[in-house]
Amino acid sequence: MRFVLDWLREHLDAPAGADALAERLTACGMNVELREGSGGDEVWDVDVTANRPDAMNHRGLAREAAAAGCGALKPLRAELAEGATPVRELAAVVVEDPLGCPRYCARVVRGVRIGPSPSWLAERLERCGIRPINNVVDATNYVLLDVGHPLHAFDLAAVAGREIRVRHARAGEVLTTLDGVARTLAADDLVIADARRPVGVAGVMGGAESEISAATRDVLVESAYFDPRVVRRTARRLGLATEASHRFERGADRAMARTAVDLAAALIARLAGGEVAAGALDSAPEVPAPLAIAFSLRRLDAFAGCAIPREFAIRVLAALELAPRGDGDAVTCTVPSHRVDLELAEDVYEEVLRHFGYDRVPSALPPLRSGPGRRLGAWPLTERAREALVAVGAAEAITFSFVPRELDAAFSVSPLASRGDVVEVANPLSARLAVMRRSLLAGLADAAAGNLRRGAERVLIGEVGRAYFEQAAGVREEERMALVLAGSVGAWDAGRAADFLDLKGLVEAILGQLGLDGASWRPAAGPLLAAGEGAEIVVGGEVIGVAGRLADALAAGLDVPAPLWGAELDLAAAADRGRLAYAPLPRFPAVSADLTLRHPIGLPYAELVAALRAAGPEWLESVSPVVRYRGEGVGASEVKTTVRLVYRHPDRSLTQDEVNAAHFALMDALAHRLAVSFQ
């Protein structure tokens, strides 16, 4: 935003030099980004943040300069000579929507002579980026840049019935604005109307039919306060961004409306002649009581992290027109109407602190008063799950919790995704973000499909996150972990495609990291996984996960160019049943022995392992698969499975005779338990 240095100095008593003024304004948050010489003066480009509409004018920036110690802010006075004719005999104002327009002020100036503005005023407007038009319009723009309140001037003769009505537009009404564009209005647009038609869009732009022209003799000057939401909504819908809407959208000064219209009327009478009618039209002369904010100086020091002198804090707040009143450690400030950004004590602390200087606050860590922190909630569980994903070589992915409705419906057939109804997003940004996911597999599968379509030869990604369900008691969130595998596997056999056993090995390794070595697998039936290539993971009789190849119909919907293997685990259920047990390293050597069994192909591997452990001695340490064989010499309904048995005694070394005796006893017991043979 552009400011003229000499204009800025007119609001200050004993102003500082240009260099000191620019430096101190920048230090307190009003960054002077550019200084340009202009006819013996300077024009500054100052970065005023959007939450500070009070500083988007020369007086507001001068107020900041006064607080920064660059002079004292002069009082604002509107010296106005009025005629004898009361304004109520010349015009009337009716506000039909006091919520959209809490205050509307107007003055009438009669007998003006329209012409060009004097050079001093025109030059100041041009330096601030505003094109001079004529002496009346330029006067309203000058007051806007001077004190920050938008105004508008109407040709009173073009206002039907000499009556201003602030009302909502009627749907379909058309108004040609000052830029010459005919705009169709909506029913929720707030307009300034006369007795017959709209003559302006409230807070945005006036109408062409009532603009100031060379024939204008009587002027009605508008100065109002409009609801920022109303102005913002209309300006966005119409695609209009004006100096007025820029300020009204951020919050104008309700109390300044009357002062600004007085200043504008006085300047018009000075530049264009004419007589100012007696009095002003004001729909709500009583302004709301100002907000009071109380705070503690000790709390201010704690907030800043250093001691701030009381005298300094009081001086800064007084210069910012917050009227501080101190009583020992307690200070109460009255928030002026132009500071729409101040609501809390912390806001006041920041006002003091930015003038004190953030560079003066020492860099020191706060002391720990309650000892070291600790992880709360589900964090230890989810962190362990992420470590397990990394341990099996998966790349961690983070997908959206919002998914397309169709994708959620496709994966809702999973046993883990059918625990509640879908959670609808009230205001989705797009159709792809319409509902909350009930399965992590939905987003992961979509991401894996995209990688494969772009030429990835191998995809192994996992995610730890939450699934969401609508239930009678509200939205339920569950911690989940999912894994997706596709493409080739192995470093030395890149030509082999991933299969179910690859996925099962990854999932079992993760389950081991979570303390769930005793999980069993059983065939899964349903539309999520391909027939014969899917399983449910069961612990303690409860399904805690699913794993397998995605069904062909799902894969076709995702446009997957290769078989996609996926698994999902309910982490909360796993945590309830998983127990990590830490044991010392073994002191005695192990003895391993391989065992090949011929058995029916329908015998689950989990049942086989359970039978081996039941038949073996207490010091049977582990059972792991070596190879499964189907082919020559094996019946169509049979399979040969080779497992490796590891024997280790915790207290002594085993002899070969002990191992042989235990091994053969296990074979005898197993033959009686299951329909197996040893060949």
ABEGO torsion letter per residue (X at the ends): XBBBAAAAAAABBGBBBAAAAAAAAAAAGBBBABBBBBGGBBBBBBBBBAABAAAABAAAAAAAAAAAGAEBBBBBBBBBBBBABBAAAABBBBBABAAABABBBBBBBBGBBBBBBBAAAAAAAAAAGBBBABAAAAAAAAAAAAAGBBBBBBBAAABBGGBBBBBBBBBGBBBBBAAGBBBBBBAABBBBBBAABBABBBGABBBAAABBBAABABBBBBBBBBBAAAAAAAAAAAGBBBAAAAAAAAEBBAAAAAAAAAAAAAAAAAAAEEBBBBEBBBABABBBBBBBBBBBAAAAAAAAGBBBBAAAAAAAAAAAGAGBBBBEABBBBBBBAABAABABAAAAAAAAAAAAEAAABBBBBBBBAAEBBBBBEAAAAAAAAAAAAAAAGBBBBBBBABBBAAAAAAAAABAAAAAEBBBBBABBABAAAABBBABAAAAAAAAAAAAAAAGBABBBBBBBBBBBBBBAAEBBBBBBBBBBBBEBBEAABAABBBBAAAAAAAAAAAAAAAGBAABBBBBBBEAABBBGABBBBBBGGBBABBBEBBBAAAAAAAGBABBBBBBBBBAAAAAAABBBBBBBBBABBBBBBBBBBBBBAABBAAAAAAAAAAABBAABABBBBABBBBEBGBBAABBBBBBBBBBBBAABBBBAAAAAAAAAAAAAAAAAABBBBBX
